[in-house]
Structure formats: structure tokens, C-alpha cells
Amino acid sequence: MIEKVAKVVWTRQARESLNAILDYRYKDIPEARKIVRKDIIISSKEIVFTKQFQQDEIYPQYRRIIVRDYKVLYKEDMNYVYIMNVVCTVTRP
């Protein structure tokens, strides 16, 4: 049975991770920071079904949304989707 999402909730960890990543990568480019932040937030609002996106290979307890260079990790519980973390997928020296 396909379960529809009742609500998407961002955890404190996810909000803090998103802000830390954006502060680090875009501290000198405020317009780019706004655009990337908006893209990530919008992607979470586009979750319609609880199992809509793939299960993550590194964190198998979560599903993932890929947005640019980032993974938005989420889990579902009783038709609620909890955004658990945002991770950067780019490794730079």
C-alpha cells in the first residue's frame, strides 16, 4: 500500500547541519547560499509518498534526496517524514 505523507518535519540536527554547510561553503557568496538553501528546502516539500526516494547506501536506516552536492536524509514514522540530516557529498582538500 502506498502511504502518503501527512507532514514533513525538519529535526534540529538537520537544520543545524544545513546552516553549517551553507555557512562554510557559501560564506562569501550570499546569493548562492540563498539559492542552494531554497533548492534543499523545496526538495523536502516535494515528498509525497513515504517511500518515494531511494534508501541510502551509507545510512541504510534513511532514505535520501539528492540535491546538487547534498543528500537530504529522512525517515518516516506513522506517515510523518522526519528530515534527519543534510550531508555534503563533495570531498575537497
Backbone as numpy.savetxt, mean C-alpha at the origin, in Angstrom:
# Nx Ny Nz CAx CAy CAz Cx Cy Cz
-16.80 -18.04 -3.02 -17.64 -16.85 -3.02 -16.75 -15.60 -3.02
-17.08 -14.66 -3.84 -16.32 -13.41 -3.92 -16.83 -12.47 -2.83
-15.88 -12.02 -2.01 -16.25 -11.15 -0.89 -15.89 -9.72 -1.22
-16.86 -8.85 -1.11 -16.63 -7.42 -1.37 -16.08 -6.76 -0.11
-15.31 -5.74 -0.33 -14.70 -5.00 0.77 -15.72 -4.05 1.38
-15.84 -4.10 2.70 -16.74 -3.19 3.41 -16.05 -1.85 3.67
-14.75 -1.92 4.00 -14.01 -0.70 4.32 -12.52 -0.97 4.21
-11.76 0.05 3.80 -10.29 -0.02 3.76 -9.77 0.85 4.90
-8.90 0.27 5.73 -8.36 0.97 6.90 -6.84 0.97 6.81
-6.25 2.14 6.93 -4.79 2.27 6.96 -4.33 2.16 8.41
-3.40 1.25 8.68 -2.84 1.14 10.03 -1.83 2.26 10.26
-1.50 2.48 11.52 -0.49 3.49 11.86 0.85 3.15 11.21
1.22 1.87 11.25 2.48 1.42 10.64 2.53 1.79 9.17
1.45 1.55 8.45 1.42 1.85 7.01 1.53 3.35 6.76
0.82 4.14 7.53 0.90 5.60 7.36 2.30 6.11 7.65
2.90 5.61 8.72 4.26 6.04 9.08 5.28 5.60 8.03
5.14 4.38 7.53 6.05 3.89 6.49 5.94 4.73 5.22
4.72 5.00 4.81 4.52 5.82 3.62 5.17 7.19 3.78
4.93 7.84 4.90 5.50 9.16 5.13 7.03 9.12 5.19
7.58 8.11 5.84 9.04 7.99 5.95 9.68 7.79 4.58
9.08 6.94 3.77 9.60 6.68 2.42 9.54 7.96 1.59
8.41 8.62 1.61 8.24 9.84 0.81 9.16 10.95 1.30
9.32 11.07 2.61 10.22 12.08 3.15 11.65 11.83 2.70
12.06 10.58 2.69 13.43 10.22 2.31 13.68 10.40 0.81
12.78 9.85 0.01 13.02 9.83 -1.44 12.67 11.13 -2.14
11.75 11.90 -1.58 11.27 13.09 -2.28 11.40 14.37 -1.45
12.35 14.41 -0.53 12.46 15.58 0.34 12.76 16.86 -0.44
13.44 16.75 -1.57 13.78 17.93 -2.36 12.84 18.13 -3.55
11.84 17.26 -3.68 10.92 17.35 -4.83 9.47 17.24 -4.30
8.96 18.31 -3.70 7.62 18.23 -3.08 6.49 17.89 -4.04
6.58 18.34 -5.28 5.51 18.02 -6.24 5.49 16.53 -6.56
6.65 15.93 -6.73 6.72 14.48 -6.98 6.20 13.72 -5.78
6.52 14.19 -4.58 6.04 13.55 -3.35 4.52 13.50 -3.34
3.88 14.61 -3.69 2.42 14.67 -3.71 1.83 13.69 -4.72
2.45 13.61 -5.89 1.94 12.73 -6.95 2.05 11.27 -6.54
3.21 10.87 -6.02 3.41 9.47 -5.62 2.48 9.12 -4.46
2.36 10.01 -3.49 1.47 9.77 -2.34 0.04 9.57 -2.84
-0.40 10.44 -3.73 -1.76 10.34 -4.28 -1.96 9.01 -5.00
-1.01 8.59 -5.81 -1.11 7.32 -6.52 -1.25 6.14 -5.56
-0.48 6.16 -4.48 -0.52 5.07 -3.51 -1.85 5.05 -2.77
-2.32 6.21 -2.34 -3.60 6.28 -1.62 -4.74 5.84 -2.53
-4.75 6.30 -3.76 -5.81 5.93 -4.71 -5.81 4.42 -4.95
-4.63 3.81 -5.05 -4.57 2.36 -5.29 -5.26 1.59 -4.18
-5.13 2.06 -2.95 -5.78 1.35 -1.84 -7.30 1.51 -1.90
-7.77 2.62 -2.42 -9.21 2.84 -2.54 -9.83 2.04 -3.67
-8.99 1.50 -4.55 -9.48 0.71 -5.68 -9.65 -0.77 -5.35
-9.42 -1.15 -4.11 -9.64 -2.55 -3.71 -11.15 -2.75 -3.57
-11.69 -3.61 -4.39 -13.12 -3.87 -4.39 -13.40 -5.23 -3.75
-12.56 -6.21 -4.06 -12.73 -7.57 -3.54 -11.55 -7.91 -2.63
-11.79 -8.64 -1.58 -10.75 -8.92 -0.59 -9.55 -9.65 -1.16
-9.75 -10.50 -2.13 -8.65 -11.26 -2.71 -8.35 -10.79 -4.14
-8.51 -9.51 -4.36 -8.36 -8.92 -5.70 -6.92 -8.95 -6.20
-5.96 -8.77 -5.30 -4.56 -8.68 -5.70 -3.80 -9.92 -5.26
-2.58 -10.07 -5.82 -1.77 -11.26 -5.58 -1.27 -11.34 -4.14
-1.03 -12.57 -3.73 -0.36 -12.81 -2.46 1.11 -12.47 -2.65
1.71 -11.81 -1.67 3.10 -11.40 -1.77 4.03 -12.59 -1.53
5.15 -12.64 -2.27 6.10 -13.75 -2.10 6.94 -13.59 -0.84
7.32 -12.38 -0.52 8.19 -12.14 0.64 7.39 -12.15 1.93
6.21 -11.57 1.90 5.32 -11.54 3.07 4.04 -12.28 2.71
4.06 -13.62 2.75 2.92 -14.40 2.25 1.62 -14.22 3.05
1.71 -13.64 4.23 0.50 -13.41 5.02 -0.30 -12.21 4.48
0.29 -11.48 3.51 -0.35 -10.29 2.95 -0.56 -10.43 1.45
-1.46 -9.62 0.95 -1.62 -9.42 -0.48 -0.95 -8.10 -0.81
-0.67 -7.89 -2.09 0.08 -6.70 -2.45 -0.51 -5.98 -3.65
-0.30 -4.67 -3.64 -0.61 -3.82 -4.78 0.72 -3.18 -5.16
1.09 -3.27 -6.41 2.32 -2.64 -6.88 1.96 -1.26 -7.45
2.60 -0.24 -6.91 2.41 1.13 -7.37 3.79 1.74 -7.57
4.16 1.96 -8.82 5.47 2.51 -9.15 6.57 1.62 -8.54
7.38 2.18 -7.62 8.46 1.42 -6.97 8.07 0.92 -5.58
6.79 0.77 -5.33 6.32 0.47 -3.97 5.34 -0.70 -3.96
5.31 -1.38 -2.83 4.30 -2.40 -2.59 3.44 -1.93 -1.44
2.15 -1.97 -1.65 1.19 -1.69 -0.59 0.72 -3.06 -0.12
1.03 -3.40 1.13 0.71 -4.72 1.67 -0.56 -4.63 2.51
-1.48 -5.57 2.25 -2.73 -5.55 3.01 -3.18 -6.96 3.37
-4.05 -7.00 4.37 -4.71 -8.26 4.73 -6.18 -7.96 4.94
-6.98 -8.99 4.87 -8.41 -8.79 5.06 -8.88 -9.57 6.27
-9.89 -9.01 6.91 -10.49 -9.65 8.08 -11.95 -9.25 8.12
-12.82 -10.22 7.93 -14.27 -10.00 7.99 -14.70 -8.88 7.02
-14.22 -8.95 5.80 -14.53 -8.01 4.71 -13.96 -6.60 4.92
-13.14 -6.43 5.92 -12.39 -5.19 6.08 -11.00 -5.43 5.53
-10.45 -4.45 4.84 -9.08 -4.55 4.32 -8.23 -3.61 5.16
-7.15 -4.16 5.70 -6.23 -3.38 6.51 -4.93 -3.20 5.74
-4.60 -1.96 5.43 -3.32 -1.66 4.79 -2.28 -1.75 5.90
-1.39 -2.73 5.78 -0.46 -3.03 6.87 0.89 -2.31 6.74
1.34 -2.12 5.50 2.66 -1.52 5.32 2.82 -1.06 3.87
3.76 -0.14 3.70 4.17 0.29 2.36 5.68 0.12 2.32
6.16 -0.61 1.31 7.61 -0.86 1.20 8.11 -0.43 -0.16
9.31 0.10 -0.15 9.98 0.48 -1.39 10.63 -0.76 -1.97
10.49 -0.97 -3.26 11.05 -2.17 -3.89 12.37 -1.90 -4.60
12.83 -0.66 -4.56 14.07 -0.30 -5.23 15.21 -0.32 -4.22
16.29 -0.98 -4.59 17.48 -0.96 -3.73 18.51 -0.09 -4.40
18.95 0.89 -3.67 19.96 1.82 -4.19 21.07 1.95 -3.17
22.29 2.11 -3.64 23.42 2.24 -2.70 23.38 3.54 -1.92
